[in-house]
Amino acid sequence: MSKTKAFISAARLRTLPLSVSGIIVGSAIAIHYDYFNAIIFVLALLTTICFQVLSNFANDYGDGVKGTDNEERIGPKRALQSGEILANEMRRALVVTSIISLLIAVLLIYASFGKENFLYSTIFFILGIASIVAAIKYTVGKSAYGYYGFGDVFVFLFFGLVSVSGVYVLYAQQFNYLTLLPACSIGFFSVAVLNLNNMRDRLSDTNAGKHTLAVKLGAKKIKIYHYAVIALGILTSLIYSFLNFTSVFEFFYIFAFVPFIIHLKKVKQNTQLEELDPELKKVALSTFLYAILFLIGQII
């Protein structure tokens, strides 16, 4: 495999639909209140995609140099693990991707606030820096928070609250507390994807000293936790629609809950960890479907 193909593989493009789901939902709310701006939408998508690719590179590098990605791991082989990309090559990729991410984030901030709103510009610049640090520190370094069970918290914050409520502020230049409800929905669904990954890798992570929530809680309790985060994702979305009701079409997204429910049944019946691997894609795409249907419901 060529280096270009190896880096494309390491970027894990299949994770992008999940990462942009929050931007889609936040933009849908902006459409509802007539704040939508196409330039902000495109720049927000590009910024989020860059952050996701950065996170994927960092995860590959962090788990690779620590030896967490080994023959015991059930999922697809990573770039460092297979030797297709060397550690120093991935470090350079992290630096380049970080710079590109920050530059696009600055363009996004300027497109939204211009030179007028210094306070919001500063807040979002700090959030941009924090997003880069969070993406890298998940698995990289001795204090990598993903190795101590805090990955779920950061995914909820950045994929949910920052992504949905943050992009709404970029459009509207004001905060709307109701956006926190669908932001929580995306956050919980994103946590479910991470949790599935950790459930699948629970045994290999235990042996590698990676103390995810799946490792800490054990096989039975982590399933209960998984049911809870998906149920909370559904509940917070329904609460938002009832509080913000203007049309029954706004509930169009409930069709996306069907694959979630089917998924929960499979998790309940699961006894082989490798069988959880295909469920990752299903939950990620179900979250993306939810975002698209949420958007359509706001447009109709």
C-alpha positions as a Markdown table, in Angstrom:
| # | Residue | x | y | z |
|---|---|---|---|---|
| 1 | Met | 0.0 | 0.0 | 0.0 |
| 2 | Ser | 1.3 | 3.5 | -0.9 |
| 3 | Lys | 1.8 | 6.1 | 1.8 |
| 4 | Thr | -1.0 | 8.2 | 0.4 |
| 5 | Lys | -3.4 | 5.2 | 0.6 |
| 6 | Ala | -2.1 | 4.4 | 4.1 |
| 7 | Phe | -2.8 | 7.9 | 5.3 |
| 8 | Ile | -6.3 | 7.9 | 3.7 |
| 9 | Ser | -6.9 | 4.6 | 5.5 |
| 10 | Ala | -5.6 | 6.1 | 8.8 |
| 11 | Ala | -7.9 | 9.1 | 8.4 |
| 12 | Arg | -10.8 | 6.6 | 8.7 |
| 13 | Leu | -13.2 | 8.4 | 6.4 |
| 14 | Arg | -16.0 | 6.2 | 7.6 |
| 15 | Thr | -16.0 | 8.1 | 10.9 |
| 16 | Leu | -16.8 | 11.4 | 9.2 |
| 17 | Pro | -20.6 | 11.1 | 9.0 |
| 18 | Leu | -20.8 | 10.8 | 12.8 |
| 19 | Ser | -18.5 | 13.8 | 13.3 |
| 20 | Val | -20.5 | 16.1 | 11.1 |
| 21 | Ser | -23.9 | 15.1 | 12.5 |
| 22 | Gly | -23.7 | 17.8 | 15.2 |
| 23 | Ile | -23.0 | 20.4 | 12.6 |
| 24 | Ile | -26.0 | 19.3 | 10.6 |
| 25 | Val | -28.3 | 19.4 | 13.7 |
| 26 | Gly | -27.0 | 22.8 | 14.8 |
| 27 | Ser | -27.5 | 24.1 | 11.3 |
| 28 | Ala | -31.0 | 22.8 | 11.2 |
| 29 | Ile | -31.9 | 24.7 | 14.3 |
| 30 | Ala | -30.3 | 27.8 | 12.7 |
| 31 | Ile | -32.5 | 27.3 | 9.7 |
| 32 | His | -35.6 | 27.1 | 11.9 |
| 33 | Tyr | -34.7 | 30.5 | 13.4 |
| 34 | Asp | -33.7 | 32.0 | 10.0 |
| 35 | Tyr | -30.0 | 32.4 | 10.9 |
| 36 | Phe | -28.5 | 30.0 | 8.4 |
| 37 | Asn | -25.4 | 31.0 | 6.4 |
| 38 | Ala | -23.9 | 28.8 | 3.7 |
| 39 | Ile | -20.3 | 30.0 | 4.2 |
| 40 | Ile | -20.4 | 29.2 | 7.9 |
| 41 | Phe | -22.0 | 25.8 | 7.2 |
| 42 | Val | -19.2 | 24.8 | 4.7 |
| 43 | Leu | -16.4 | 26.1 | 7.0 |
| 44 | Ala | -17.9 | 24.4 | 10.0 |
| 45 | Leu | -18.1 | 21.1 | 8.1 |
| 46 | Leu | -14.4 | 21.5 | 7.0 |
| 47 | Thr | -13.3 | 22.4 | 10.5 |
| 48 | Thr | -15.1 | 19.4 | 12.1 |
| 49 | Ile | -13.7 | 17.0 | 9.4 |
| 50 | Cys | -10.2 | 18.2 | 10.1 |
| 51 | Phe | -10.6 | 17.8 | 13.8 |
| 52 | Gln | -11.9 | 14.2 | 13.2 |
| 53 | Val | -9.0 | 13.3 | 10.9 |
| 54 | Leu | -6.6 | 14.7 | 13.5 |
| 55 | Ser | -8.3 | 12.6 | 16.2 |
| 56 | Asn | -8.0 | 9.5 | 14.1 |
| 57 | Phe | -4.3 | 10.1 | 13.4 |
| 58 | Ala | -3.7 | 10.8 | 17.0 |
| 59 | Asn | -5.5 | 7.6 | 18.1 |
| 60 | Asp | -3.5 | 5.6 | 15.6 |
| 61 | Tyr | -0.3 | 7.1 | 16.8 |
| 62 | Gly | -1.1 | 7.0 | 20.6 |
| 63 | Asp | -2.3 | 3.4 | 20.7 |
| 64 | Gly | 0.4 | 2.3 | 18.2 |
| 65 | Val | 3.4 | 3.6 | 20.2 |
| 66 | Lys | 1.9 | 2.3 | 23.5 |
| 67 | Gly | 1.4 | -1.2 | 22.0 |
| 68 | Thr | -2.3 | -1.1 | 22.7 |
| 69 | Asp | -3.0 | -1.9 | 19.0 |
| 70 | Asn | -1.7 | -5.5 | 18.9 |
| 71 | Glu | -2.7 | -8.9 | 17.7 |
| 72 | Glu | -5.4 | -9.2 | 20.4 |
| 73 | Arg | -7.3 | -6.2 | 19.0 |
| 74 | Ile | -10.5 | -7.3 | 17.3 |
| 75 | Gly | -11.0 | -4.3 | 14.9 |
| 76 | Pro | -9.2 | -3.5 | 11.7 |
| 77 | Lys | -5.5 | -3.0 | 11.8 |
| 78 | Arg | -4.2 | 0.5 | 12.3 |
| 79 | Ala | -1.5 | 2.1 | 10.3 |
| 80 | Leu | 1.3 | 2.0 | 12.9 |
| 81 | Gln | 0.3 | -1.4 | 14.0 |
| 82 | Ser | 0.7 | -2.8 | 10.5 |
| 83 | Gly | 3.9 | -0.8 | 9.8 |
| 84 | Glu | 2.4 | 1.0 | 6.8 |
| 85 | Ile | 3.2 | 4.4 | 8.5 |
| 86 | Leu | 6.1 | 5.0 | 10.8 |
| 87 | Ala | 5.8 | 6.8 | 14.1 |
| 88 | Asn | 7.8 | 9.9 | 13.0 |
| 89 | Glu | 5.7 | 10.1 | 9.8 |
| 90 | Met | 2.5 | 10.1 | 11.8 |
| 91 | Arg | 3.9 | 12.8 | 14.2 |
| 92 | Arg | 4.5 | 15.0 | 11.2 |
| 93 | Ala | 1.0 | 14.3 | 10.0 |
| 94 | Leu | -0.3 | 15.4 | 13.4 |
| 95 | Val | 1.5 | 18.7 | 13.2 |
| 96 | Val | 0.3 | 19.4 | 9.7 |
| 97 | Thr | -3.3 | 18.4 | 10.4 |
| 98 | Ser | -3.3 | 20.5 | 13.6 |
| 99 | Ile | -2.1 | 23.6 | 11.6 |
| 100 | Ile | -4.7 | 23.1 | 8.9 |
| 101 | Ser | -7.4 | 22.6 | 11.4 |
| 102 | Leu | -6.6 | 25.8 | 13.3 |
| 103 | Leu | -6.4 | 27.8 | 10.1 |
| 104 | Ile | -9.8 | 26.7 | 8.9 |
| 105 | Ala | -11.2 | 27.3 | 12.4 |
| 106 | Val | -9.9 | 30.9 | 12.3 |
| 107 | Leu | -11.6 | 31.4 | 9.0 |
| 108 | Leu | -14.8 | 30.1 | 10.4 |
| 109 | Ile | -14.6 | 32.4 | 13.4 |
| 110 | Tyr | -13.9 | 35.4 | 11.2 |
| 111 | Ala | -16.8 | 34.5 | 8.8 |
| 112 | Ser | -19.1 | 34.4 | 11.8 |
| 113 | Phe | -18.0 | 37.3 | 14.0 |
| 114 | Gly | -15.8 | 39.4 | 11.8 |
| 115 | Lys | -13.9 | 42.1 | 13.7 |
| 116 | Glu | -16.8 | 43.2 | 15.8 |
| 117 | Asn | -17.4 | 40.5 | 18.4 |
| 118 | Phe | -14.1 | 40.1 | 20.1 |
| 119 | Leu | -15.5 | 38.1 | 23.1 |
| 120 | Tyr | -17.1 | 35.4 | 21.0 |
| 121 | Ser | -14.1 | 35.3 | 18.7 |
| 122 | Thr | -11.8 | 34.7 | 21.6 |
| 123 | Ile | -14.1 | 32.1 | 23.2 |
| 124 | Phe | -14.3 | 30.1 | 19.9 |
| 125 | Phe | -10.5 | 30.4 | 19.3 |
| 126 | Ile | -9.9 | 28.9 | 22.7 |
| 127 | Leu | -12.5 | 26.2 | 21.9 |
| 128 | Gly | -10.6 | 25.5 | 18.6 |
| 129 | Ile | -7.3 | 25.1 | 20.5 |
| 130 | Ala | -9.1 | 22.9 | 23.1 |
| 131 | Ser | -10.5 | 20.7 | 20.3 |
| 132 | Ile | -7.0 | 20.1 | 18.9 |
| 133 | Val | -5.6 | 19.3 | 22.3 |
| 134 | Ala | -8.5 | 17.0 | 23.2 |
| 135 | Ala | -8.1 | 15.2 | 19.8 |
| 136 | Ile | -4.5 | 14.5 | 20.5 |
| 137 | Lys | -4.5 | 13.8 | 24.2 |
| 138 | Tyr | -7.1 | 11.1 | 24.0 |
| 139 | Thr | -4.4 | 8.5 | 23.5 |
| 140 | Val | -1.1 | 10.4 | 23.1 |
| 141 | Gly | 1.2 | 11.0 | 26.1 |
| 142 | Lys | 1.5 | 9.5 | 29.6 |
| 143 | Ser | -1.6 | 11.4 | 30.8 |
| 144 | Ala | -3.8 | 10.4 | 27.8 |
| 145 | Tyr | -7.4 | 10.7 | 29.2 |
| 146 | Gly | -8.7 | 7.9 | 27.1 |
| 147 | Tyr | -6.6 | 5.5 | 29.2 |
| 148 | Tyr | -8.4 | 6.6 | 32.4 |
| 149 | Gly | -12.0 | 6.3 | 31.3 |
| 150 | Phe | -12.6 | 10.0 | 30.4 |
| 151 | Gly | -13.1 | 9.5 | 26.7 |
| 152 | Asp | -16.9 | 9.5 | 27.0 |
| 153 | Val | -16.9 | 12.9 | 28.7 |
| 154 | Phe | -14.9 | 14.6 | 26.0 |
| 155 | Val | -16.8 | 12.9 | 23.2 |
| 156 | Phe | -20.1 | 14.2 | 24.8 |
| 157 | Leu | -18.7 | 17.7 | 25.2 |
| 158 | Phe | -17.1 | 18.1 | 21.8 |
| 159 | Phe | -19.3 | 16.0 | 19.5 |
| 160 | Gly | -22.4 | 17.0 | 21.3 |
| 161 | Leu | -22.5 | 20.3 | 23.2 |
| 162 | Val | -19.7 | 22.2 | 21.3 |
| 163 | Ser | -20.7 | 20.8 | 17.9 |
| 164 | Val | -24.5 | 21.5 | 18.0 |
| 165 | Ser | -24.8 | 24.5 | 20.4 |
| 166 | Gly | -21.5 | 26.0 | 19.3 |
| 167 | Val | -22.3 | 26.0 | 15.6 |
| 168 | Tyr | -25.7 | 27.6 | 16.4 |
| 169 | Val | -23.9 | 30.4 | 18.2 |
| 170 | Leu | -21.7 | 30.9 | 15.1 |
| 171 | Tyr | -24.8 | 31.4 | 13.0 |
| 172 | Ala | -27.0 | 33.4 | 15.5 |
| 173 | Gln | -24.2 | 35.1 | 17.5 |
| 174 | Gln | -26.2 | 34.4 | 20.6 |
| 175 | Phe | -26.8 | 31.4 | 22.8 |
| 176 | Asn | -30.1 | 29.5 | 22.9 |
| 177 | Tyr | -30.3 | 27.1 | 25.9 |
| 178 | Leu | -32.8 | 24.9 | 24.1 |
| 179 | Thr | -30.1 | 23.8 | 21.6 |
| 180 | Leu | -28.5 | 21.9 | 24.5 |
| 181 | Leu | -31.2 | 19.2 | 24.2 |
| 182 | Pro | -30.5 | 18.1 | 20.7 |
| 183 | Ala | -26.8 | 18.7 | 21.5 |
| 184 | Cys | -27.1 | 16.2 | 24.3 |
| 185 | Ser | -28.8 | 13.8 | 21.8 |
| 186 | Ile | -25.9 | 13.9 | 19.4 |
| 187 | Gly | -23.5 | 13.7 | 22.4 |
| 188 | Phe | -25.1 | 10.6 | 23.8 |
| 189 | Phe | -25.3 | 8.8 | 20.4 |
| 190 | Ser | -21.6 | 9.7 | 19.8 |
| 191 | Val | -20.7 | 8.3 | 23.3 |
| 192 | Ala | -22.6 | 5.1 | 22.3 |
| 193 | Val | -20.3 | 4.7 | 19.3 |
| 194 | Leu | -17.2 | 5.1 | 21.5 |
| 195 | Asn | -18.6 | 2.8 | 24.1 |
| 196 | Leu | -19.2 | 0.1 | 21.5 |
| 197 | Asn | -15.6 | 0.4 | 20.4 |
| 198 | Asn | -14.5 | 0.1 | 24.0 |
| 199 | Met | -16.9 | -2.9 | 24.6 |
| 200 | Arg | -15.4 | -4.7 | 21.6 |
| 201 | Asp | -11.8 | -4.0 | 22.8 |
| 202 | Arg | -12.5 | -4.6 | 26.5 |
| 203 | Leu | -10.3 | -7.7 | 26.9 |
| 204 | Ser | -7.4 | -6.4 | 24.8 |
| 205 | Asp | -7.6 | -3.0 | 26.5 |
| 206 | Thr | -7.5 | -4.7 | 29.9 |
| 207 | Asn | -4.3 | -6.5 | 29.0 |
| 208 | Ala | -2.8 | -3.3 | 27.6 |
| 209 | Gly | -3.6 | -1.2 | 30.7 |
| 210 | Lys | -6.1 | 1.0 | 28.9 |
| 211 | His | -8.8 | 1.6 | 31.6 |
| 212 | Thr | -11.8 | 2.6 | 29.6 |
| 213 | Leu | -15.3 | 2.6 | 31.2 |
| 214 | Ala | -15.9 | -0.8 | 29.6 |
| 215 | Val | -12.9 | -2.1 | 31.4 |
| 216 | Lys | -13.8 | -0.4 | 34.7 |
| 217 | Leu | -17.5 | -1.4 | 34.7 |
| 218 | Gly | -17.2 | -4.9 | 33.3 |
| 219 | Ala | -19.3 | -6.8 | 30.8 |
| 220 | Lys | -22.7 | -6.6 | 32.4 |
| 221 | Lys | -22.7 | -3.0 | 33.7 |
| 222 | Ile | -21.3 | -1.6 | 30.5 |
| 223 | Lys | -24.3 | -2.9 | 28.6 |
| 224 | Ile | -26.6 | -1.1 | 31.1 |
| 225 | Tyr | -24.6 | 2.0 | 30.5 |
| 226 | His | -24.9 | 1.6 | 26.8 |
| 227 | Tyr | -28.7 | 1.2 | 27.0 |
| 228 | Ala | -28.8 | 4.4 | 29.1 |
| 229 | Val | -26.8 | 6.7 | 26.8 |
| 230 | Ile | -29.0 | 5.7 | 23.8 |
| 231 | Ala | -32.2 | 6.1 | 25.8 |
| 232 | Leu | -31.1 | 9.5 | 27.0 |
| 233 | Gly | -30.2 | 10.5 | 23.4 |
| 234 | Ile | -33.7 | 9.6 | 22.3 |
| 235 | Leu | -35.4 | 11.3 | 25.3 |
| 236 | Thr | -33.5 | 14.6 | 25.1 |
| 237 | Ser | -34.4 | 14.9 | 21.4 |
| 238 | Leu | -38.1 | 14.3 | 22.1 |
| 239 | Ile | -38.1 | 16.8 | 24.9 |
| 240 | Tyr | -36.7 | 19.5 | 22.6 |
| 241 | Ser | -39.3 | 18.8 | 20.0 |
| 242 | Phe | -42.2 | 19.0 | 22.5 |
| 243 | Leu | -40.8 | 22.3 | 24.0 |
| 244 | Asn | -40.2 | 23.8 | 20.6 |
| 245 | Phe | -43.2 | 22.4 | 18.8 |
| 246 | Thr | -44.4 | 24.1 | 15.6 |
| 247 | Ser | -45.2 | 21.1 | 13.3 |
| 248 | Val | -45.5 | 17.3 | 13.5 |
| 249 | Phe | -42.9 | 17.1 | 10.7 |
| 250 | Glu | -40.3 | 18.1 | 13.4 |
| 251 | Phe | -40.7 | 14.6 | 14.7 |
| 252 | Phe | -39.6 | 13.1 | 11.4 |
| 253 | Tyr | -36.3 | 12.0 | 13.0 |
| 254 | Ile | -38.1 | 9.3 | 15.1 |
| 255 | Phe | -37.7 | 6.9 | 12.1 |
| 256 | Ala | -33.9 | 7.0 | 12.9 |
| 257 | Phe | -34.7 | 5.5 | 16.3 |
| 258 | Val | -35.8 | 2.2 | 14.8 |
| 259 | Pro | -32.2 | 1.0 | 14.0 |
| 260 | Phe | -31.2 | 2.2 | 17.4 |
| 261 | Ile | -33.8 | -0.1 | 19.1 |
| 262 | Ile | -32.8 | -3.0 | 16.8 |
| 263 | His | -29.2 | -2.4 | 17.8 |
| 264 | Leu | -30.0 | -2.4 | 21.5 |
| 265 | Lys | -31.6 | -5.8 | 21.1 |
| 266 | Lys | -28.4 | -7.1 | 19.5 |
| 267 | Val | -26.2 | -5.7 | 22.2 |
| 268 | Lys | -28.4 | -7.4 | 24.8 |
| 269 | Gln | -28.0 | -10.7 | 23.1 |
| 270 | Asn | -24.3 | -10.4 | 22.4 |
| 271 | Thr | -21.8 | -12.9 | 23.8 |
| 272 | Gln | -19.0 | -12.6 | 21.3 |
| 273 | Leu | -17.0 | -9.3 | 21.4 |
| 274 | Glu | -16.1 | -9.5 | 17.7 |
| 275 | Glu | -19.8 | -9.4 | 16.8 |
| 276 | Leu | -19.9 | -5.8 | 18.1 |
| 277 | Asp | -17.6 | -4.6 | 15.4 |
| 278 | Pro | -20.3 | -4.2 | 12.7 |
| 279 | Glu | -22.6 | -2.5 | 15.2 |
| 280 | Leu | -20.2 | 0.5 | 15.3 |
| 281 | Lys | -21.0 | 1.4 | 11.7 |
| 282 | Lys | -24.7 | 0.9 | 12.3 |
| 283 | Val | -24.9 | 3.3 | 15.3 |
| 284 | Ala | -22.7 | 5.9 | 13.6 |
| 285 | Leu | -24.9 | 5.8 | 10.4 |
| 286 | Ser | -28.1 | 5.8 | 12.6 |
| 287 | Thr | -26.8 | 9.0 | 14.2 |
| 288 | Phe | -26.1 | 10.5 | 10.8 |
| 289 | Leu | -29.6 | 9.5 | 9.7 |
| 290 | Tyr | -31.1 | 11.1 | 12.8 |
| 291 | Ala | -29.2 | 14.4 | 11.9 |
| 292 | Ile | -30.4 | 14.3 | 8.3 |
| 293 | Leu | -34.1 | 13.6 | 9.3 |
| 294 | Phe | -33.8 | 16.3 | 11.9 |
| 295 | Leu | -32.7 | 18.7 | 9.2 |
| 296 | Ile | -35.5 | 17.7 | 6.9 |
| 297 | Gly | -38.0 | 18.1 | 9.7 |
| 298 | Gln | -36.9 | 21.7 | 10.2 |
| 299 | Ile | -37.0 | 22.5 | 6.5 |
| 300 | Ile | -40.5 | 21.1 | 5.7 |
